[in-house]
Amino acid sequence: MSLKLHVFPPSPRAFKVMAVANHLGVECETCLVDMPNGAHRRPEFLTLNPNGKMPVLEDDGFVLWESNAILEYLASKKPRSGLMPVDARGRADVARWLLWDMAHWDPTCAIFIFERLVKPMFRKEAPDPAEIAKGEEMFHRFAGVLEGQLKGRRHVCGDTLTIVDFALAAPLTTQGVAQFPLSSYPEIGRWYAGMMGLPCWQQTLTKQIPAAA
């Protein structure tokens, strides 16, 4: 097996790449990055990703970091899957939403995950109300964008499942702990329920505990 995924499974950024690999049936060796004990800061890991972050993919000497780039690479392994469009406009649409994810959605969701999951579980600290308030303001701004995009569409980019759906849905796996203010967004709820119905989603959730608890 040539592919290796270096991941810390409770992280949504790890979840998305693991879920896409499972959906595609791409066999990967899973290498745990023990982040609570500082494995991501050790020299051997920093040679893979000098940013000191996971996930990281290795494929026969090729090393790739940034979770959404890994999604694109995995999708390229199975081009007939449809997870990455072949036409120029379709690929541009996917790129647009992956960039939106990294610029807006992921940083917004990360506030709730850090305050309500990471701090209590790994630092034994209480959430900061000011940060939660900041997260709520950002969330409503960007969730409104996603809600509007999903109206009349089965998936984010239309009726076909793409890597964008995995990227944007992954943070919601932590909803039980992160408590995103989702009640006003029925389209997001409908779409996410569809993602949860994917066999690969349930398969990957079993590896994500305790974050999905």
Residue pairs with C-beta under 8 A, 6 or more apart in sequence:
1 27
1 28
1 29
2 59
2 60
3 21
3 26
3 27
3 28
3 29
3 57
3 58
3 59
4 28
4 29
4 30
4 31
4 57
4 58
4 59
5 14
5 17
5 18
5 21
5 28
5 29
5 30
5 31
5 55
5 56
5 57
5 70
6 31
6 33
6 45
6 48
6 54
6 55
6 56
6 57
6 58
7 14
7 17
7 18
7 30
7 31
7 32
7 33
7 54
7 55
8 14
8 32
8 33
8 34
8 35
8 40
8 54
9 15
9 18
9 32
9 207
9 208
9 211
10 117
10 208
10 209
10 210
10 211
11 35
11 54
11 55
11 211
12 109
12 113
12 170
12 171
12 173
12 174
12 211
13 54
13 55
13 67
13 106
13 170
14 54
14 55
14 67
14 208
15 170
15 173
15 204
15 208
16 67
16 68
16 71
16 166
16 167
16 169
16 170
17 55
17 57
17 67
17 70
17 71
17 74
18 28
18 30
18 204
18 207
19 166
19 170
19 198
19 200
19 201
19 203
19 204
20 26
20 71
20 74
20 75
20 83
20 163
20 166
20 200
21 28
21 74
22 200
22 203
22 204
23 81
23 83
23 166
23 198
23 200
24 74
24 75
24 77
24 78
24 81
24 83
25 78
26 74
26 77
26 78
28 57
30 207
32 39
33 39
33 40
33 45
33 54
33 55
33 56
35 54
36 122
39 45
40 49
40 52
40 53
40 54
41 52
45 52
45 56
46 52
48 56
48 58
48 63
48 65
49 56
49 63
49 65
51 65
53 65
54 65
55 65
55 67
55 70
56 63
56 64
56 65
57 63
57 64
57 65
57 70
57 73
57 74
58 64
59 73
64 70
64 73
67 167
68 98
68 101
68 102
68 163
68 167
71 83
71 98
71 163
71 166
71 167
72 84
72 98
72 163
74 163
75 81
75 83
75 84
75 163
76 84
79 86
82 160
82 161
82 162
83 161
83 162
83 163
83 166
84 91
84 94
84 162
84 163
85 91
85 93
85 94
85 157
85 160
85 162
90 157
93 157
94 157
94 162
94 163
94 164
97 156
97 157
97 164
97 167
97 168
98 163
98 164
98 167
100 145
101 164
101 167
101 168
104 138
104 142
104 145
105 142
105 146
105 168
105 171
106 171
107 138
108 135
108 138
108 139
108 142
109 139
109 171
109 172
109 174
109 178
109 180
110 171
111 131
111 132
111 134
111 135
111 138
112 132
112 135
112 139
112 174
112 178
112 179
112 180
113 171
113 174
113 177
113 178
114 131
115 127
115 128
115 131
115 132
115 135
116 127
116 132
116 177
116 178
116 179
117 174
117 177
117 178
117 211
119 125
119 126
119 127
120 126
120 127
121 210
136 181
139 180
139 181
140 181
140 184
143 180
143 181
143 182
143 184
143 185
143 188
144 185
146 156
146 168
146 185
146 187
146 188
147 185
147 186
147 187
147 188
149 156
150 156
150 187
150 188
150 190
150 191
151 187
153 159
154 191
154 194
155 161
155 162
155 164
155 165
155 191
155 194
156 162
156 164
156 165
156 168
156 191
157 164
157 165
165 191
165 195
166 195
169 191
169 192
169 195
171 178
171 180
172 180
172 182
172 188
172 192
173 205
173 208
173 211
173 212
174 211
174 212
175 182
176 212
176 213
177 211
177 213
182 188
182 189
195 201
196 202
205 212
